[in-house]
């Protein structure tokens, strides 16, 4: 009776537990049986189809993620904020038409009442939850996931599971590219050939900009070249060119200052990468070069535009996925297991 009152369901009986990957401490995690979520008022339950693992998940796994030390997150926790799936149940107050729809969702869940939320900035709400990251909101490394219906974004049939689970990083990348404001034929330098950097470069190329990519010698730059990003450099061979915008998508503490050195006067520097230690900037150079510096935190404002870009074929993110594995492989991947393919992204299928 309680399950019927708390949420509408598509089947008469629902298993009491499901498989999920639970992180219990630094470098300690495993697949466990956990209670199946119910659809609370205003929420839905999603059958998870794909989940992407990212650098934030690695930081939680190692214990270095700052939220663990600020009190915004704690063990045990369930990771997974890059996801897609199909709605299987809705709670009271939610349109039943959501059932059966393929969706992805916003990671950032504001309280909906504060000044920032009322101004459309729920992704920086002081009291926000973040799916799989902050505020005890379980993530998608499980067979099912409960999220507010207000956070959902519908996926068209032309966006498959691999692309659907790449909407969140793609929207971060699109926001970074938009913050750089490249005009056609502007020269943009993207530092960092990881998932965010590559997607940022792909969006910048689609905008008509001349795109350059800066990285370390090795397979990451070779993979970038395989995507048609031909202007790939290391610090040793980076040409002396005027860059109208520089986007830092690395975790290198020295890169923010280097980006400021490389950008043209009156240009723009975008910071979307996060280092494990503070980065120093000479604000005298920032002012004397008349440079605009922008920080990007989340995907929220660009999710719909990213879905549209994937659906139209303007951007195809799927080559970035090196492999799709089951829940049992999560720990091995987060601990830096064997390289499984050329791309930087590993996806998890909770049903495997």
Protein Blocks (a to p, Z undefined) as FASTA:
>chain_A
ZZmmmoccfbfbdcfbdcddddfbghiacddddddddddehiacdddfbdcddfklmmmm
nopamklmnopaccdddehjbdcdddfbdcehiafklgopacdddfbdcehlamklmnop
amlgfkbccehkggpiacfbbfbdcddfklpccddfklcfklmmmmmmmmmmmmmmmmno
paehiacddehjafklmmmmmmmmmnopacdddddedjklmmmmmnopabccdfkloccd
ddfbdcdfbfbfklmmmmmmmpcghiacddfbdcfbdcdddfklmmmnopacdddfblml
mmmmmmmmmmnomaccklmpmbdcdfklmmmmmnopacfbfbfbdcddfkZZ
